[in-house]
Amino acid sequence: MTIEELMDLQEAGARACVLGLAGHENPFLKADKLPPENHDGLADWLSCHDAWKFGWEAENASREGDLLR
């Protein structure tokens, strides 16, 4: 996964926050996005999940004024 792809996922998470989605609505938590039980692709899935979550949390913190926390 490239840096650009991770940044796109962070931006998607931030947009989701702006649109009013909750943090637990991370699209990488949907059944069709979860890695298979044999853990193939787990590292990639975790990177995607965490990048989206980071974007969402950063936007949420900026809206709450908690950036310096």
PLY file of the C-alpha trace (Angstrom):
ply
format ascii 1.0
element vertex 69
property float x
property float y
property float z
element edge 68
property int vertex1
property int vertex2
end_header
0.00 0.00 0.00
1.32 3.40 -0.95
1.48 6.53 1.17
-1.01 8.13 -1.21
-3.48 5.30 -0.63
-3.13 5.65 3.13
-3.64 9.41 2.88
-6.76 8.83 0.77
-8.13 6.55 3.48
-7.38 9.15 6.15
-9.22 11.72 4.07
-12.15 9.34 3.67
-12.32 8.91 7.44
-12.26 12.67 7.96
-15.04 13.13 5.37
-17.09 10.46 7.11
-16.82 12.38 10.36
-17.86 15.60 8.63
-20.88 13.77 7.22
-21.88 12.63 10.70
-20.81 8.98 10.66
-19.69 7.54 13.96
-16.23 6.11 14.48
-17.62 2.58 14.74
-19.00 2.94 11.20
-15.53 2.35 9.78
-16.15 0.60 6.43
-13.30 -1.80 7.16
-15.40 -3.30 9.96
-18.02 -4.53 7.48
-18.07 -8.28 6.95
-17.05 -8.04 3.30
-13.96 -5.99 4.21
-12.68 -8.16 7.07
-9.62 -10.32 6.37
-10.20 -14.07 6.01
-9.88 -16.25 9.08
-6.51 -17.56 7.89
-5.20 -14.00 8.42
-4.05 -13.55 4.82
-4.02 -9.82 4.25
-4.37 -8.97 7.93
-1.56 -6.39 7.83
-3.09 -4.62 4.81
-6.56 -4.68 6.37
-5.21 -3.27 9.62
-3.40 -0.49 7.75
-6.60 0.46 5.94
-8.71 0.27 9.10
-6.24 2.35 11.10
-5.78 4.98 8.38
-9.53 5.54 8.10
-9.85 5.61 11.91
-6.99 8.10 12.21
-8.65 10.45 9.72
-11.97 10.17 11.51
-10.42 10.74 14.94
-8.35 13.71 13.77
-11.42 15.40 12.30
-13.48 14.60 15.37
-10.81 16.02 17.68
-10.55 19.19 15.62
-14.31 19.66 15.86
-14.20 19.18 19.62
-11.15 21.42 20.05
-9.11 18.54 21.51
-6.10 18.71 19.19
-3.72 19.73 21.98
-4.82 16.99 24.31
0 1
1 2
2 3
3 4
4 5
5 6
6 7
7 8
8 9
9 10
10 11
11 12
12 13
13 14
14 15
15 16
16 17
17 18
18 19
19 20
20 21
21 22
22 23
23 24
24 25
25 26
26 27
27 28
28 29
29 30
30 31
31 32
32 33
33 34
34 35
35 36
36 37
37 38
38 39
39 40
40 41
41 42
42 43
43 44
44 45
45 46
46 47
47 48
48 49
49 50
50 51
51 52
52 53
53 54
54 55
55 56
56 57
57 58
58 59
59 60
60 61
61 62
62 63
63 64
64 65
65 66
66 67
67 68
